């Protein structure tokens, strides 16, 4: 199945958000987050927009380490709404990820994100 333009745009926005340069800038992160952003981290903590911007910028200014992604795919749930699912590895922690992106005006913005830790199968 071919990816729709909406899915392609959401994937591009997600990859920008995962870029260490973007994550170290409150302004650049803010350009990608919906005003009503909420998230659930791999530790189970819930985040609002202000808290995640502060946390990400503090973490990435000090580390700058990239996040490895795999298996990113998306589905258009409704006009202007895309669900992305993928896996990440960061500092030895693997997580299944889900992101809901909404088109607001001319931009795709992250509305919701959740990560769930998992242990990858070895040797498969």
Phi and psi in degrees as a GROMACS rama.xvg file:
@    title "Ramachandran Plot"
@    xaxis  label "Phi"
@    yaxis  label "Psi"
@TYPE xy
-76.5066  144.925  UNK-2
-74.4634  139.476  UNK-3
-78.1049  161.789  UNK-4
-56.6026  -34.1638  UNK-5
-65.6352  -42.9215  UNK-6
-64.5915  -43.8866  UNK-7
-58.9166  -44.6766  UNK-8
-64.9009  -39.9847  UNK-9
-66.3658  -40.8489  UNK-10
-62.4907  -44.2406  UNK-11
-59.9122  -41.3175  UNK-12
-66.6702  -41.6645  UNK-13
-61.6483  -44.8672  UNK-14
-64.3871  -35.9549  UNK-15
-62.4795  -43.1355  UNK-16
-64.8141  -27.662  UNK-17
-83.9429  -9.39255  UNK-18
-69.2616  127.389  UNK-19
-56.2791  -32.9565  UNK-20
-64.3205  -43.7423  UNK-21
-66.8344  -44.9983  UNK-22
-66.5303  -16.9927  UNK-23
-90.8899  1.03818  UNK-24
-122.527  115.792  UNK-25
-58.2688  -38.4282  UNK-26
-64.5172  -46.4249  UNK-27
-68.2935  -39.5789  UNK-28
-61.995  -46.0689  UNK-29
-58.0173  -30.1821  UNK-30
-69.7421  -15.0534  UNK-31
-109.886  -7.00133  UNK-32
-104.501  134.337  UNK-33
-66.4198  149.273  UNK-34
-57.1489  -31.1457  UNK-35
-100.279  23.7409  UNK-36
-53.0958  138.359  UNK-37
-137.717  154.847  UNK-38
-154.026  161.013  UNK-39
-127.302  120.914  UNK-40
-81.0218  173.241  UNK-41
-63.4081  -19.6353  UNK-42
-88.9154  -5.59993  UNK-43
94.1274  -2.93157  UNK-44
-71.8958  140.751  UNK-45
-95.9778  147.716  UNK-46
-129.308  144.85  UNK-47
-107.482  178.741  UNK-48
-58.8802  -49.4431  UNK-49
-61.8625  -43.8241  UNK-50
-67.2607  -40.2822  UNK-51
-70.4986  -36.3878  UNK-52
-62.414  -46.9336  UNK-53
-62.5729  -42.8633  UNK-54
-68.3993  -47.1809  UNK-55
-63.5371  -43.905  UNK-56
-64.9699  -38.7146  UNK-57
-65.9081  -42.1792  UNK-58
-67.8307  -43.2046  UNK-59
-82.4902  -21.7079  UNK-60
-65.8742  -36.8084  UNK-61
-83.8306  -31.3259  UNK-62
-107.267  -47.752  UNK-63
64.7863  8.03707  UNK-64
-73.7421  134.064  UNK-65
-72.7999  157.427  UNK-66
-99.3734  130.836  UNK-67
-87.9732  131.228  UNK-68
-118.181  153.772  UNK-69
-152.454  155.8  UNK-70
65.5951  25.5402  UNK-71
-70.6914  127.34  UNK-72
-146.044  161.699  UNK-73
-142.728  162.812  UNK-74
-141.375  137.581  UNK-75
-83.306  109.48  UNK-76
-77.0594  -33.3015  UNK-77
-162.317  168.266  UNK-78
-55.5502  128.081  UNK-79
73.4347  17.7598  UNK-80
-136.973  123.477  UNK-81
-128.32  135.2  UNK-82
-103.249  124.991  UNK-83
-109.305  141.938  UNK-84
-130.003  144.279  UNK-85
-170.415  174.59  UNK-86
-117.231  151.246  UNK-87
-133.157  157.856  UNK-88
-130.824  129.031  UNK-89
-148.935  119.934  UNK-90
55.1565  38.3807  UNK-91
80.8815  2.29307  UNK-92
-104.9  124.791  UNK-93
-97.2583  141.629  UNK-94
-145.225  140.091  UNK-95
-80.8215  136.789  UNK-96
-125.535  145.542  UNK-97
-134.085  132.457  UNK-98
-131.742  137.314  UNK-99
-110.416  118.132  UNK-100
-107.471  136.967  UNK-101
-123.636  142.149  UNK-102
-86.7078  118.857  UNK-103
-120.182  112.1  UNK-104
64.981  -123.918  UNK-105
-99.8526  2.45562  UNK-106
-117.155  149.539  UNK-107
-91.8169  126.494  UNK-108
-124.65  140.894  UNK-109
-75.1127  119.491  UNK-110
-98.0868  -37.0471  UNK-111
-149.039  145.351  UNK-112
-146.567  140.929  UNK-113
-139.676  142.024  UNK-114
-123.922  141.39  UNK-115
-130.353  122.154  UNK-116
-65.9662  143.196  UNK-117
-146.426  163.321  UNK-118
-106.647  118.905  UNK-119
-66.9182  148.119  UNK-120
-69.0822  133.975  UNK-121
-93.837  139.703  UNK-122
76.5485  15.4426  UNK-123
